[in-house]
Amino acid sequence: MKSTWCKHSIVCLFLGLMAVPMYFLDQAFAKGGSGGWISLDFRGLIIWTYIAWLAIDIVLSSIAVRLFPRSGILGIHFGAMLVSLILLVAGVFVYGQLRRQAVSNEQQALMASRKPLVNVLELNNWWYVPDAVSPAEIDVNVVVHDSGRFAGSVTGERTDPSGSSTTVFESTNGPESQRQVGKGETLTYAFPLKILHPGGADNVRITLYLFKARSGPAAGDIAKIFLTSPERDDDGEYFYGALPAPSQPGGK
């Protein structure tokens, strides 16, 4: 019995010493960038996988030695190595599934908490000043259903027959144009434009912001993008709304 445990200890010691070359292997082959065989840095993956496998193997082989003391020590270790590998792979798979489920639950909870905020920023109408051919600014009429610091931006694009887009104009609003608004307030907000390319835009995107703090970002900030054909209401970062056709100058 003592001889069996002695042999078992020697095998475990040998496997433990194998962690040293595994460490250098990990540093040499899992390093990303120049000199490595991968672009990302995965240092630690090989050595910690080996350590996890070794810990499982030592536990299983020790139990097997106690239960089957007359069995060959090499046979016990080979069997324990195989079972340890299976358990390690199964553990990683189960952990991955649980982690994905946890992330999914967090995302669902986030989306549920954001749902009441989808209509906090409501775009009534918008129009070009003086006209769509050579606009100097775009004005919007907005209803804000919560208090905060209001801001926004506008971009206009034109799509050619090949499907590529060119930015025709963009707004030039700076931080000084932001304004404090109250709950339920209706306001008209002007976006001065910088013309990047001559000609009209066939795709306008208006982004409105409502910041909770008087300066800087904060939890609870709201950003909503109005575009011609939104594919969703919320992506977890931005809300989306349908952009109405432009009104006549003056909001008529």
Stockholm file with secondary structure:
# STOCKHOLM 1.0

chainA/1-252         MKSTWCKHSIVCLFLGLMAVPMYFLDQAFAKGGSGGWISLDFRGLIIWTYIAWLAIDIVLSSIAVRLFPRSGILGIHFGAMLVSLILLVAGVFVYGQLRRQAVSNEQQALMASRKPLVNVLELNNWWYVPDAVSPAEIDVNVVVHDSGRFAGSVTGERTDPSGSSTTVFESTNGPESQRQVGKGETLTYAFPLKILHPGGADNVRITLYLFKARSGPAAGDIAKIFLTSPERDDDGEYFYGALPAPSQPGGK
#=GR chainA/1-252 SS CHHHHHHHHHHHHHHHHTHHHHHHHHHHHSCBSTTSSBSSCCTTHHHHHHHHHHHHHHHHHHHHHHHCTTSCHHHHHHHHHHHHHHHHHHHHHHHHHHHHHHHHHHHHHHHHHHGGGTTSEEEEEEEEESCSSSCSEEEEEEEESSCEEEEEEEEEEEECTTSCEEEEEEECCCGGGCEEECTTEEEEEEEEEEESSSSCCSEEEEEEEEESSSSSCCTTCEEEEEESSCSCSBCSSCEEEECCCCBCTTTC
#=GC SS_cons         CHHHHHHHHHHHHHHHHTHHHHHHHHHHHSCBSTTSSBSSCCTTHHHHHHHHHHHHHHHHHHHHHHHCTTSCHHHHHHHHHHHHHHHHHHHHHHHHHHHHHHHHHHHHHHHHHHGGGTTSEEEEEEEEESCSSSCSEEEEEEEESSCEEEEEEEEEEEECTTSCEEEEEEECCCGGGCEEECTTEEEEEEEEEEESSSSCCSEEEEEEEEESSSSSCCTTCEEEEEESSCSCSBCSSCEEEECCCCBCTTTC
//
